[in-house]
């Protein structure tokens, strides 16, 4: 019998941890393979590839980002081939009877490591798999509670050496724990207030396999990496001592970051770590309602202690449409995180997940949401649909400008001319709407030009400083110069013929003729200033374009 463990990822660069774990839990007498796709591929392509596998059983890992495509594929695959289809994952675990019969023969609820081998052998031997705890078919009624088998954390390493070599340029996922100590009402991990840990020495061995394979990025899927502070410290210390080029990503509770963990992060090489800190809200009543305990002062102090070193990428989240959170309150959260200078500010929307506590509370809080994945909220008692549309546009602006990592300093300067950071984002969103920029794709170069036009229209001073600050983060091998006019050619030659000017601003060209310098230098007119760009190679500056602003000489 042949079984194919199938995943549809949200991006090509992602990998699906569940199918690699589960496929290695099956004994050798069953022919197991994995098939990964992404949701940007066509259904016809996915169907052809799966059909060509000529499998007896197809198993799919289901989540909010892929469930619609998976159901469509399963429906057609059943018509194309006489096969058994099994669905598992969080998206089908809390309402299995919605899927059996129509899309799948069996649903596996909860963890599958202890189930999958026995399940496949029962199918192979013609037995009834629904007798297994956590497995449902059309004849086994679901009573609303998961009857799953909990898998041991130390069970198996998901990747072979061949897979590690194949995936080294992709994002690999790894778990050292399951469960979460928190009980956030919007999260499925909050349904079970328990955490199970993999043996720390096994973790070290497995991390070394990832490091030695030269994997580009490893994302821990532990819901709260520092739930056990000492354990988190030890893992980070181990990575620092043994790692050179792999980037590691963790989700942390910022308030619980210890002094030792912060010191370790501060000692790491630039780019080795990313941390994601979920803030979700700054509204105290909201935090109580969602069973989340945030200490904003501690959150800020700990994040600042990491951010000031500028060697760790820090990502923080907000969720719109939570209980008791109105528009102004949500904007306070944006202002708070902007002031923290986090590297990525995620403005998210509440997803009302099946099985979460907040799903049962939507009536109490007046939360209206989509019935289709990813179940985004449209409004609540405190946040109108108009407000949510406005937040959606602001989210787009934050993503384009703040999270692009090209405009940090410029946004900080521009925000000083508005009442608050969120008012700057609001006004820029309105500017985009008025000019229909939301209606089409915008290149990075055009984003820069739009921002400069925005600065002009709003009469914001210090334009040259804003330009310079943006360019500090810009890829100067492809500078966004369409906004500027070239400096007068005759006057440019006069400057390049001036020995004192060359010594002060272009010392690497001392002794060269003006005609030769002109081939490697460009000057752009900004009114009172000049933008000077030079293609150079020297000991102080890496090969590429060097840029600076200089006062326009009076010739």
C-alpha positions in Angstrom: 0.0 0.0 0.0 1.2 3.5 -0.8 0.4 6.6 1.2 1.2 10.2 0.3 1.5 12.8 3.1 0.5 16.1 1.4 0.8 19.7 2.3 -0.2 23.0 0.7 2.1 25.7 2.1 1.3 29.5 2.1 4.6 30.2 0.2 7.2 28.3 -1.8 9.9 29.1 0.8 7.9 27.3 3.6 8.0 23.7 4.5 5.3 21.6 6.3 6.6 20.1 9.5 3.6 17.8 10.2 4.0 15.7 7.0 7.7 15.1 7.7 7.1 14.0 11.3 4.1 11.8 10.5 5.6 10.1 7.4 8.5 8.9 9.6 6.1 7.4 12.1 5.0 4.7 9.6 6.7 1.3 9.5 8.6 0.2 6.4 6.0 -2.2 5.1 3.9 0.7 3.9 5.3 2.8 1.0 5.3 6.4 2.3 6.2 9.6 0.5 5.6 13.3 0.9 4.3 15.9 -1.5 4.5 19.6 -0.9 2.8 22.3 -2.9 1.8 25.9 -2.2 -1.5 27.7 -2.5 -0.2 29.9 -5.4 0.0 26.8 -7.7 -3.0 25.9 -9.7 -5.4 23.1 -8.6 -4.9 21.3 -11.9 -1.2 21.2 -11.3 -1.7 19.8 -7.8 -4.2 17.2 -9.0 -2.0 16.0 -11.8 1.0 15.5 -9.4 -1.1 13.7 -6.8 -2.8 11.5 -9.4 0.6 10.5 -10.8 1.7 9.3 -7.3 -0.7 6.4 -7.9 -1.3 6.2 -4.2 -3.9 4.2 -2.2 -4.1 6.7 0.6 -3.7 10.5 0.6 -3.3 12.4 3.9 -3.6 16.2 4.0 -2.5 18.6 6.7 -5.3 21.3 7.0 -5.0 24.9 8.2 -6.9 28.1 7.6 -4.7 29.2 4.8 -5.1 26.0 2.7 -8.4 24.3 3.7 -10.4 25.7 0.7 -7.9 24.5 -1.9 -7.5 21.1 -0.1 -11.2 20.5 -0.1 -11.4 21.3 -3.7 -8.5 19.0 -4.5 -9.9 16.2 -2.4 -13.3 16.4 -4.1 -11.8 16.0 -7.5 -9.2 13.5 -6.6 -11.9 11.2 -5.3 -13.5 11.3 -8.7 -10.2 10.6 -10.5 -8.9 7.8 -8.5 -10.3 5.1 -6.2 -8.4 6.1 -3.0 -8.8 6.8 0.7 -8.5 10.4 1.9 -7.5 11.4 5.4 -7.6 14.9 6.7 -5.9 16.2 9.9 -4.8 19.5 11.4 -6.3 22.2 13.5 -8.8 23.3 10.8 -10.7 20.0 10.8 -10.1 18.8 14.4 -13.0 20.8 16.0 -15.7 20.0 13.4 -14.7 16.7 11.8 -18.3 15.7 10.8 -18.4 18.7 8.4 -15.8 16.9 6.2 -16.2 13.1 6.4 -18.2 11.6 3.6 -18.1 14.6 1.4 -14.4 15.3 1.2 -12.6 12.6 3.3 -13.0 9.1 4.5 -11.4 9.8 7.9 -10.5 12.8 10.0 -7.7 12.6 12.5 -8.3 15.0 15.4 -5.4 16.4 17.4 -1.9 14.8 17.4 -1.3 12.0 14.9 2.1 10.5 15.8 0.6 7.7 17.9 -2.2 7.1 15.4 -1.0 7.3 11.9 0.9 3.9 11.7 -2.0 1.9 13.2 -4.5 3.9 11.1 -2.8 3.0 7.8 -2.3 -0.6 8.8 -6.0 -0.9 9.6 -6.9 0.5 6.2 -4.4 -1.9 4.6 -5.9 -4.9 6.5 -9.5 -3.9 5.8 -10.3 -3.1 9.5 -12.4 -0.2 10.8 -10.0 2.8 11.7 -12.8 4.7 13.4 -12.2 2.4 16.4 -9.1 4.4 17.1 -9.3 7.3 19.5 -9.1 10.6 17.6 -10.2 9.1 14.3 -13.7 9.8 12.9 -15.7 8.6 9.9 -19.3 9.0 8.7 -20.4 6.3 11.2 -18.6 7.7 14.3 -20.4 10.6 15.8 -18.3 13.5 17.2 -19.4 14.6 20.6 -17.6 17.9 20.6 -14.6 16.7 22.6 -11.3 15.6 21.3 -10.4 12.0 22.1 -6.9 12.2 20.9 -3.7 10.3 21.8 -1.0 12.6 23.1 2.3 11.9 21.4 5.6 11.9 23.2 7.8 14.9 22.4 11.0 12.9 21.9 9.4 10.7 19.3 11.2 11.5 16.1 13.4 14.1 14.2 11.4 15.2 11.1 14.1 15.6 8.5 16.5 13.2 6.8 19.9 14.4 5.7 18.7 14.4 2.1 15.7 16.6 3.0 17.9 19.0 4.9 20.2 19.4 1.9 17.2 19.9 -0.3 15.5 22.5 2.0 18.6 24.4 3.2 17.5 27.6 1.4 13.9 27.3 2.7 12.4 28.1 6.1 12.4 24.9 8.2 10.1 24.6 11.2 11.1 23.0 14.5 9.4 22.3 17.8 11.0 21.8 21.2 7.7 22.0 23.1 4.0 21.7 22.6 1.2 23.6 24.3 1.1 27.0 25.9 1.1 28.3 29.5 -1.4 31.0 28.5 -5.1 30.7 27.9 -5.7 33.5 25.3 -9.3 33.1 24.2 -8.6 33.8 20.5 -6.0 31.0 20.2 -6.4 27.2 19.9 -3.2 26.8 21.9 -5.0 28.3 24.9 -7.5 25.4 25.0 -5.1 23.3 27.0 -3.1 25.1 29.6 -0.2 22.5 29.5 3.3 22.5 28.1 5.3 19.4 27.2 9.0 19.7 26.5 11.4 17.7 24.4 14.4 16.5 26.3 17.0 19.3 26.2 19.8 17.0 25.1 17.8 15.8 22.2 17.1 19.4 21.3 20.8 20.1 21.2 21.5 17.1 19.0 18.7 18.1 16.6 19.7 21.7 16.5 23.3 20.7 15.6 21.9 18.7 12.6 20.1 21.8 11.4 23.1 24.0 11.9 25.5 21.5 10.3 23.2 21.3 7.3 23.6 25.0 6.7 19.8 25.7 6.9 19.1 29.4 6.1 16.3 29.9 8.7 14.8 27.8 11.5 11.5 28.8 13.0 10.6 27.4 16.4 6.8 26.7 16.4 6.8 26.6 20.3 3.9 28.8 21.2 5.9 30.5 24.0 9.6 29.8 23.6 10.5 31.3 27.0 7.6 29.6 29.0 10.5 27.9 30.8 13.0 30.8 31.2 16.0 28.7 32.1 15.4 26.3 29.2 15.1 29.2 26.8 18.3 30.7 28.0 20.2 27.4 27.6 19.0 26.9 24.1 19.9 30.4 23.0 23.3 30.0 24.6 23.8 26.7 22.8 22.9 28.2 19.5 25.3 31.1 19.9 28.2 28.8 20.8 27.6 26.4 17.9 26.0 28.4 15.1 27.5 30.7 12.4 25.0 31.4 9.6 21.5 29.9 10.5 18.9 32.4 11.6 16.6 31.3 14.4 13.1 32.7 15.1 11.2 32.4 18.4 7.9 33.6 19.7 8.4 35.0 23.2 6.4 36.6 26.0 8.4 39.8 26.3 7.5 40.5 29.9 9.0 37.2 30.9 12.3 37.7 29.2 15.0 37.3 31.9 18.1 39.4 32.3 20.2 36.5 31.3 18.2 35.9 28.1 18.5 39.5 27.2 22.2 39.5 27.8 22.6 36.4 25.6 20.6 37.9 22.8 22.7 41.1 23.0 25.8 39.1 22.7 24.7 37.3 19.5 26.1 38.2 16.1 23.9 40.4 13.9 21.1 38.4 12.1 21.4 35.2 14.2 18.0 35.7 16.0 14.5 37.0 15.4 12.0 37.3 18.2 8.3 37.8 17.9 6.5 39.4 20.8 2.7 39.3 20.8 1.3 42.5 22.4 -2.2 42.2 20.8 -3.6 45.2 22.8 -2.7 48.0 25.2 -6.3 48.2 26.5 -6.4 46.7 30.1 -10.1 45.7 29.9 -9.4 44.0 26.5 -6.5 42.0 28.0 -8.7 40.8 30.9 -11.4 39.7 28.5 -9.0 37.7 26.4 -7.3 36.2 29.5 -4.0 37.8 28.6 -1.7 39.3 31.2 0.4 42.1 29.7 2.7 44.3 31.8 3.3 47.2 29.3 6.1 48.7 31.3 8.0 45.4 31.5 7.1 44.7 27.9 8.7 48.0 26.8 11.7 47.7 29.1 12.6 44.2 27.9 12.1 45.0 24.2 14.1 48.2 24.5 17.0 46.3 26.1 17.1 44.0 23.0 16.3 46.6 20.3 19.0 49.1 21.4 21.7 46.6 20.5 20.3 46.4 16.9 21.5 42.8 16.4 18.2 41.0 16.9 15.2 41.5 14.6 12.1 42.3 16.8 8.6 41.7 15.5 5.5 42.7 17.5 1.8 42.1 16.9 -1.6 43.8 17.4 -5.0 42.2 16.8 -8.0 44.4 15.7 -11.6 43.6 16.8 -10.8 42.2 20.2 -13.5 42.7 23.0 -13.7 46.3 24.4 -11.2 47.6 21.8 -12.4 50.6 19.9 -10.7 52.4 17.1 -8.9 55.0 19.3 -7.7 52.3 21.6 -6.4 50.2 18.8 -4.5 53.3 17.4 -2.9 53.7 20.9 -1.4 50.2 20.3 0.1 51.3 17.0 1.6 54.4 18.7 3.0 52.3 21.5 4.8 49.9 19.2 6.0 52.7 16.9 7.6 54.3 19.9 9.3 51.0 20.8 10.9 51.1 17.3 10.2 47.4 16.7 11.5 46.3 13.4 8.2 44.8 12.2 4.8 46.0 13.4 2.1 43.6 12.4 -1.4 45.1 12.3 -3.5 41.9 12.3 -7.3 41.2 12.4 -9.0 38.8 14.8 -9.5 35.4 13.3 -12.4 33.7 15.0 -11.1 30.1 14.9 -13.3 27.1 15.4 -12.6 25.6 18.8 -11.3 28.8 20.3 -13.1 30.2 23.4 -13.8 33.5 21.6 -15.7 31.6 18.9 -18.3 30.8 21.5 -18.4 34.4 22.8 -19.0 36.2 19.5 -22.7 36.9 20.5 -21.6 38.4 23.8 -19.1 40.7 22.1 -21.1 41.4 19.0 -18.3 40.1 16.8 -19.3 39.5 13.2 -16.9 37.5 11.1 -16.5 35.6 7.9 -17.8 32.0 7.8 -15.0 31.2 5.5 -11.3 30.8 6.3 -9.4 32.6 7.6 -12.5 33.7 9.5 -11.5 37.4 9.7 -13.7 39.6 12.0 -15.6 42.4 10.3 -16.8 44.3 13.4 -17.6 44.2 17.1 -19.6 46.2 19.6 -16.8 48.6 19.9 -15.4 48.6 16.3 -17.6 49.3 13.3 -17.1 47.9 9.8 -16.1 51.4 8.7 -13.4 51.4 11.4 -12.1 47.9 10.2 -11.9 49.1 6.6 -9.9 52.1 7.8 -7.6 49.8 9.8 -7.2 47.6 6.8 -5.8 50.5 4.8 -3.5 51.5 7.6 -2.3 48.0 7.8 -1.4 48.2 4.1 0.5 51.4 4.7 2.4 50.0 7.7 3.3 47.0 5.6 4.5 49.0 2.6 6.5 51.6 4.5 7.3 50.6 8.1 7.7 46.8 7.6 9.7 47.2 4.3 12.6 48.3 6.6 13.4 51.1 4.1 11.8 54.1 5.8 12.3 53.9 9.6 14.1 57.2 10.1 12.0 59.0 7.5 8.7 57.9 9.2 10.0 59.0 12.6 10.8 62.4 11.3 7.5 62.7 9.4 5.5 61.5 12.3 6.8 64.5 14.3 4.7 66.8 12.1 1.5 65.0 13.0 -0.1 64.6 16.3 0.9 60.9 16.6 2.4 58.1 14.5 -1.1 56.6 13.8 -2.3 60.0 12.4 0.7 60.0 10.0 -0.3 56.5 8.8 -4.0 57.6 8.5 -3.1 60.6 6.5 -0.7 58.7 4.2 -3.5 56.0 3.7 -5.9 58.8 2.7 -3.3 60.1 0.3 -3.0 56.6 -1.2 -6.8 56.4 -1.6 -7.1 59.8 -3.2 -4.5 58.9 -5.8 -5.7 55.3 -6.3 -2.4 53.8 -5.2 -4.2 51.0 -3.4 -5.7 49.9 -6.7 -2.4 48.7 -8.2 1.0 47.3 -7.4 3.6 49.8 -6.2 7.4 49.2 -6.7 9.8 50.0 -3.9 11.2 52.8 -6.1 7.7 54.3 -6.5 7.0 54.0 -2.8 10.0 56.3 -2.2 8.8 58.8 -4.8 5.2 58.8 -3.4 6.6 59.5 0.0 8.5 62.5 -1.3 5.5 63.8 -3.1 3.5 63.4 0.1 6.1 65.4 2.0 5.8 68.1 -0.6 2.1 68.2 -0.5 1.8 68.4 3.2 4.5 71.1 3.4 6.7 69.0 5.8 10.1 70.7 6.3 13.5 69.0 6.4 12.9 67.2 3.1 16.6 66.6 2.5 17.0 64.9 5.8 14.0 62.7 5.1 15.4 61.8 1.8 18.8 60.9 3.3 17.3 58.9 6.1 15.3 56.8 3.7 18.3 56.3 1.5 20.3 55.0 4.4 18.0 51.9 4.3 17.6 51.8 0.6 19.4 49.5 -1.8 21.7 52.0 -3.4 22.5 49.7 -6.3 19.1 50.6 -7.6 18.4 54.1 -6.1 14.9 55.6 -6.4 16.0 58.7 -8.3 13.0 59.3 -10.6 11.8 62.0 -8.2 15.0 64.1 -8.7 16.5 66.1 -11.5 20.1 65.7 -12.5 22.3 68.6 -11.5 23.3 70.9 -14.3 26.0 69.1 -16.4 28.2 72.2 -16.8 28.2 72.9 -13.1 28.8 69.3 -12.3 31.9 69.4 -14.4 33.0 72.5 -12.7 32.7 70.8 -9.3 34.5 67.7 -10.5 37.3 69.9 -11.8 37.7 71.6 -8.4 40.5 69.9 -6.5 39.3 71.1 -3.1 35.8 69.7 -3.8 37.2 66.3 -4.8 39.4 66.1 -1.7 36.5 66.9 0.6 33.7 64.9 -1.0 35.3 62.3 -3.4 38.8 61.6 -2.0 38.9 58.2 -3.7 39.0 60.1 -7.1 41.9 62.4 -6.3 44.3 62.6 -9.3 41.7 61.5 -11.8 40.5 63.7 -14.6 37.0 65.3 -14.3 35.8 63.4 -17.4 36.7 60.0 -15.8 35.1 61.0 -12.5 31.9 62.0 -14.3 31.5 58.4 -15.5 31.3 57.2 -11.9 29.5 60.0 -10.2 26.0 61.4 -10.3 24.6 64.5 -8.8 20.9 65.3 -8.3 19.4 68.7 -7.5 17.3 69.0 -4.4 17.0 72.7 -4.3 19.4 73.9 -1.5 21.2 70.5 -1.4 22.8 68.1 -3.8 22.5 64.3 -3.6 25.9 62.9 -4.6 26.1 59.3 -5.6 29.5 57.7 -6.2 30.4 54.2 -7.4 33.5 53.3 -5.4 35.7 50.6 -4.1 37.9 51.3 -1.1 38.8 49.9 2.3 36.1 51.8 4.1 33.0 51.3 2.0 31.9 48.0 0.4 31.6 47.9 -3.4 28.5 49.6 -4.5 27.0 53.1 -4.4 27.9 55.6 -1.8 25.6 58.5 -1.3 25.5 61.7 0.7 23.9 65.1 0.8 26.0 68.2 0.5 25.1 71.9 0.5 24.9 73.2 -3.1 28.0 75.3 -3.7 27.7 78.9 -4.7 29.7 79.0 -7.9 
